[in-house]
Amino acid sequence: MHTRLEADRCSFTNEPVEWSTDIYENARGQMRSFVEARSDVEALYEYGTVHAPGISDIDFMLVISPSPQSDISEYFSPKNIPLLVQEVMNTGTMMVMKTTDFVQLSRWEEITVRLVEGKSLELLEIGDEERHWTDICSVIDWIPERCSRLVEIFVSQVIPVRRSIAYLFSLTYSLKLLEHLSHSSHANWDDFIAEVELMRSSWFQNDRESMHERLIELLWRGLNLSLEALMEFGEYCVSRGYYSSVSFNGPKSLNLGSDRRLDFVDNSDVYPDYALSQSEPALIVVPVPALFYNHFAVYGLVGGMIGSTLAQHLTPRPRKDAMCGMPNLLVDVLTKRVQHCNSMAEFLHRNSFRSGMYRLGWFYLPQHSNG
């Protein structure tokens, strides 16, 4: 297996197409018309930004009444979504939730939403102290997932260009958040962030071959920096007593679905070599500092539809002493996040949706249906 990417050995897919902003506005209009036919849709929201037309995706959220019509999941099945909308979403998942869950999205991160159609809703305001703990949880949840996407590219030697740029851009948000939390700046992180932003903004101003080479370089840097950031963040958390390692015999891991796994390991193994040597096309493996096992263990201890499924995917199964030494506010934030996911999952399951979770969708088990 080649552990480095080379342009002449890789397959490039999902190439960006130079679009005007009118394409995105047309997609919004088509989606607006699509939802207007439904009396059980309370609002359609867009989240994120479109600053790089042709590269940026549109992300939609459907806010649905608590007791929608029985055909709601079939109507919004991906195969029925207008083709232009699918193209600008770039294979993304449309998030689906009821109003009481939508307003609590701020429990996960600071999110910018834009009303496209329907009722205007206000997100829950999070105080500074709770925001601090929420940001810590976001880093631990998000960087391993982004890292897994980068490892997958190296293992498969297939580069889905537009999605790869999105993975890198998402990683820059986590790096910025880490710098904010630690009140510090890293020259190599800042340089990487600037390079990713420049690549996005100048993609169509340069020839494809040179941009492919640039993307390959940034993918390798992104993989290295994501694991470096996890190690540094682990040290930050230990120094403040946020997480402490629980002693277990044997390996610790968390399966994310059937095709990727987080291994909770010593810092000496939190490097690309571990990820690339342990991974294969059918199973992507990401090394994570061992102390973060407790983070996911608390999620599992909450129970419910998502918490219980997560616990079943965690080795060893979580025990209550995972919370020992953790600040009460951190445990409270972790608990509320899973309770929020449980509520979203129950709504999706009850209405036969096969997808639509905002977070922790790895652990949503849908009904067998056409929705």
Secondary structure, DSSP 8 states (H G I E B T S, - for coil): --SS--TTT-EEES------HHHHHHHHHHHHHHHHT-TTEEEEEEES---STTT---EEEEEE-SS--TTHHHHT-GGGS-HHHHHHHTT---EEEEHHHHTTGGGTS---EEEEEE---------HHHHHHHHHHHHHHHHHHHHHHHHHHHHHTEEEHHHHHHHHHHHHHHHHHHHHHHT---HHHHHHHHHHHHHHHHGGGS-HHHHHHHHHHHHHHHHHHHHHHHHHHHHHHHHTTS------SS-EEEEETTTEEEEEE-GGG-SHHHHHHH-BTTBEEEEEEGGGHHHHHHHHHH-HHHHHHHHHHEES---GGGGTT--HHHHHHHHHHHHHHHHHHHHHHHTT-S---SS-GGG----SS--
